[in-house]
């Protein structure tokens, strides 16, 4: 299968997002009988900080394989993987991915998939109309169905993505089918049957609260958040499903900004990819690595390699901190009215600095 140049340009997607989007090109094997499997997740090598924990808690998926689907070896962040033959020979890819402790807005994740098929960004208000409710085992999840407007596969077939998501404790699960538009539509009923058959467990410690599936970051309070010092004029509001925290910052009149906090495993693509992700969000063109390096200034009083980025679009300013921490990366983003962002920049820096352990304050 040959993808068009436009689809191949899905460049600045971080590793966790690559796992979510996966590839459209997968080879199949010959196994067609319906069986029940247990697929242990093949986790990336843990850091020393997380090694003992990951040996104790291992996400597993249990499922019934639909007729005609061929199981393939799972790898990376995939808990399971399948190839579905098609009449054209361009097999569909089905992946099951578990991401413990990921904190990101649902709309951000959906927009990553939309980017894969060259669709424009959606807003929070669009989510309800874009999704349908689906049963994932005994849980209720969301199913998104996205198709490209143009031919992206072999430059003659549209690409379609079916993706379901559900949270189980502190673990986010993603089930995704990708391939030619017509073939994915044909397989959608079997995909839903597959979702209905899914159940999850977490090794020998499945009965433990799932908040243990990722060790607490930094110096935490009883809510699992860092023991940061929140400025008095910031109003904490309910975060979207996968954010760790969200604050609204009022300004003069109708001016306002918001602060969001999220955390991801690994380096999620590094500074270059994430600076460009923020640039796209405020309507700026992507920058080369030399430019993103210049934009990312060292952030003192935080962990090693922490940086602060300050960028302005036509109507929105983003001031963000990227903080590597023991095998994960924290993102603190202040975005909104340029005037409010300017007034709150120092408060954001102090907020980020207050979340660090005492031993890291001099780093």
N, C-alpha and C positions, 0 to 999 in steps of 0.2 A: 504494500500500500504506500503510495507516495502522497505526502501532505503538501498542500500549497505553501508557497513561501510565507504567506501571511500567517498561516497557522504555526509554522515552524518558528516564527518570531516571538513566541510566548517566552520571553527571555528572562525578565527580572522576577520570576516566580521563585520564592524561597523553597528549600527542600521539603518542608512539610506540605506546602501547596502542590509541589510536584507529585507528592504521594497522593494528594486528594484528586488532582486532575488526571494523574497517571498518563499512560501513552495510549494512542489509538491503535498501535501496531503490536499485536501479540500473536505468537504461534500457538496452535492448539495441539492437544494429544488426543488419542482415541479412547474415550471411556464414556459410555452413554447410559449405563444403568443408574437407577435412582438408589442412592445410598445415603446414610447419615454419617457425617464426618465431625471430628473435632479438630480444629485448625489452630495450633498454638501460634501466637504472634512471633515473628522473627524480628526481634528488637535490634536496633543498632547497638554497637558495643557501649555499655554504660560507662559514665565517668566514675572515678573512684568514689565520689560523693554519693552516687546513686547505686553502686554495684550491689551492695548487700541488700538494698531494698528491692531491686529488680529481680534478684534471685528468689525473693519471697512471693512477689505478686506478679503474675503473668496473665495478661488478658487472653481469653480464648473465645472463639465463636463456634457455635454448634448450628448445623443447618442441614437441610435436605437439598441435594443437588437436583435441579430439574432435568428432565429427560433431554438429552442432546447436548448438555453442557459438559465440557471437558475440564477437569480440575488440573491446575498447574501448580508447581511449587510456589509457596508464598515467599516473599522476600521483602527486605527493608521494613517499612511500616505497615505492609499488608499483612492482615491476619488470614486472608484467603484470596485466591485468585482463580479465575476461570476463563476459558476461551470458548466462544459460541460460534460454530461454523455458520457461514452464510452462503447463499447461492453464488455470490460474486467471488468468493474466496477470500474476502477481506473479513477475517474473523472479528467478532465483537469481543471487547474486553470487559470483564466484570471483576471488580476488586472490592474487598472488605478491609477497611482501614480503621484502626483504633488509635486515638491520640489522647493519652492520659494528661490531664491538667492543662489542656490548651485553653487559653482565654483570648478569644477574638470575636468580634461582632459577627453575627450570622450573615449580615449583608455583605461584609468584607469577603467571607468565604464564598457566598453565592456569586459575587462579582468576579472572583478568580476563575470560576468555571465559565461564567459568561465571556470573560476575556479569551478563554480557550477557543470559543467558537465565534469570536469577533463580534459579540453583541455589546451594545453600549452598557454603561454602568446603570444599575438599578438603584433606587432609593429605599429607605426603610419602609416608606408608605407603599411601595410596590410589592413587598414580600407576600402579603396575604393573597393577592391576586395571582401570584406566580406559583404558589404551592398548593398541594392537596394533602389531606391527612391520610396517612397510611399506617397500617398495623405492622410493627416490627417486633415479632414475638408477642409478648404480652404488653408491650409498650406502644405508645402513640408517637409517631414520628412525622416528619415533613418530607414530601417527595417533590422534587423540582424536575421539570421537563423542559429542556432548552435545545433549540435547533438553530443552526446558523442560517443567515439570510442568503449566503452565497455557497457555491460549491467549494469545499475545502479539502475533500478527500479525492486524490487523483485528479483534482481540478474538474470533477464532473458530478460528484455526489455531495449533498449537504451532510454536515456532521451533526449528530444528535447526542445529547448527554441526558441520561436519567440518573439522578442522584438522590438518595434518601439519607437523612441525618437524624440521629437521636442521641440524647444524653443518658448515660447509665451511671448514676453516682457522679464521680469526678472524671469519667471517661467519655469522650465524644466518639461516636461510631459513624462511619460514612460508608455507604454502599453505592457503588457507581457502575453504570454500564455506558460504554462509549462505542461509537462506530457510525456506519452509514445510517442515514435518516430512516429509510424504509425498513431496514433490518432491525433497528432498535425498536421502532414502533411495533413490529411484528412480535418481538420478544417481550414487550412490556408486561403482558399478563403473567408470563413465567417469572419475570423479575419480581413482580408483586408477590407471587406465590413463594418465591425464595425469601423475600423479606418477612412474610408471615411465619416462616419456619425458623427464623433466627432466634437464638438465645445466647446469652453471654455469661461467662464466669471469669474469675480472676485467680486461677490456680487454687492451691490448698487454703488460701485465705479469702475465699469468695464471700464468707459470711461477715468479714470485717467491713466497717464503714468505708465507702469508696474514697473518702477524703484522704485515705492513706496511700492511694495509688501514686501520688507524687509527694516527696518529702517537702515539708514546709519551707518556703523561700525566706531567707534572711531572718529577721527578728519579727515573728508574727504575733498577732493578738488572737483572741478566741475565735474571731471570725475567719481566720485563715489568711488575712491580709497583713502586709508588713505594718509594723507599728509606726506608721508615718504621722507627721504633724500636719493636719489639714488646715489651711488658712481659714479664718473665721467667715470670710465672705463667700466661700465655696459651699454650695448646697449639694450634698450627696443625693443622688437619685438612683432609682433601680437601674442597674446596667442591663444591656441587652444580654441575651442568653449566655454568651460565651466571653463577655468582658469580666474582668475581676472587679473593677470599680468605675464609676462615672460620676462626674461633678458638673454642675452648671454654674457658670461665673457671670453674674449680671454686670452690665455696664450702664452708660447713660442712655436713657430712653429705651429704645428697643434693641440696642446693641447688647450682644452677649457672646460668650464663648463657652466651650465645654472642655473638660479634661477627662481623658479616658486612660485606663491602665489595663494592659494585657500582657500575657506572658506565653512564650512558645518554647518548645524543646529545641535544642541546638542553636545554631547561629542564624537560622531562617534566611539564608541567602547573603548575610553580611550587610554592612552599612550601605554599600552601593545600591543593592536591590531595594532596600527598604526606604532609602531617601527618594528613589525614583517612584516607589509606591505612593509616598506622600505627595510627591510632585503631581502625579496623575490625579490624585484626589482633589487638588485645588486648580486643576486646569493648566498646569505647567508642562512643557515638553520634557521628555526624559533627558537626563544629563549624562555626559561621559564620566568615567571613573575619576579623572583629574578634577572635574568640577564637584562631584559629590564628596571627594576627599577634602576639598577646600571648604565646602559647606559644613562638614562635620567637625566641629571644634571640640577639643578635649573638655570633659566635664569634671572639674575638680571635686574632691571630697566624696567620690563614688568609687565603684569598682574599677579595676584596671580596664582600659580601653573603652570606658563609657564616653559617649559623645553627645553634644547638643547641636541641633540643627534648627535654623531659623529661615523660613521661606515665605514669600508673599505671592498670592495669586491676584486675580483681578479684584476679588471681593473678600477673600479669606486668607488669613495668615495662619501658618502652622509653626509652632515651636515644639520640637519633640526631643526627648531624650531616649537614647538606645543604650541599654545597660546590660552587658553580658554578666552572667552570674551562675557559676557552677554547672555548666552544661545546658543552661537555658538563657533566653534573652528577654528582658523586660522592656516594654515600650510605654512611655509616658507621653501623651500627646495633648497639647493645648491648641485648639483650633477655633476659629470664629472671627469676630470683628477685629480688624487690625488694631484699633484703639484699645480694646480690652486685652488683646494678646500682649501688646506693648506694656500695658499697666501691670499685667500679671506674670511677666517673664521671670522676674526675680523670685516671685512666690513659687512658680513651678520648680525652679532650680532648688530652692530650699526644701520643697516637698519631696523631690527625688532624693536629695541628700539625707533627709530625715529617715528614709526607709532603710538605710544601710546599717549593718552591724557595726558596733564600735571599732572592731579590728579593721574594717574596710574604710573608715572615714578618712584615713590619711592616704588612701590609694589613688 
